[in-house]
Amino acid sequence: MSVGVSVVGTGAVAAIVVGGAKAATYFRKQYIAAAMVSKFVDANDDTNVLELAPKGRNLYYYPTRSRVLAYGTPKGSKDEELLKQFAMKSGVDVVAVSDAAELADESCEAVTCLTNLGDVPSVRNALAEANRVLKVGAPIILVTDPLTGVPPPVNPDDMEGLMAQPEAVRTTAAELAFAGFERIELDDKWGSSAIFPAAVGVAYKRQKKGGAGKKTTGFG
């Protein structure tokens, strides 16, 4: 009987430790997300930021004079209403974007994904649209769960320094390169975490026109 109690006690302690590690990781990621937005997003009245897989709590990270375009949020939906509630509290202007055609080429100063890139209906299309609307040389900022699956074929030069990363992070980098991003910088420590790996870093729209992958449009 004492053995059973001991086993249960050990399991409970393990659960507390894992739960504490998850909470600590979550808050660390939120701190990093806020810091990266502050570093890469200018606090100008005309700054447009496209957020992929948007979450209302992230609005607090943006400069109050910026405008956040919520990618894939249907107008009139509950998600839009929730974003508006967060927008009022954070002081950030939010615009629901349910159709890619609403966004002009090179109309955004930054793209962010601060939750889970895998939540968008089509990652490849989302990254293609992100690349299209970004101004040349502008950043995409990532603090997201890494992507999994078969990565697309890309130029090895676009993956320089990333081949030693875990497979899921290499896949994320490959999707970025395929969409036409360069100077892909993903954090080694976050990428190699055995328990909670994440794709944390930044990439930039190519200085030269054209991308590595086929141009796609739409959210599906």
Beta strands, then each sheet from edge to edge (+ up, - down):
strand 1: 48-51
strand 2: 67-71
strand 3: 93-97
strand 4: 110-113
strand 5: 139-144
strand 6: 181-186
strand 7: 199-205
sheet 1: 3+ 2+ 1+ 4+ 5+ 7- 6+
end
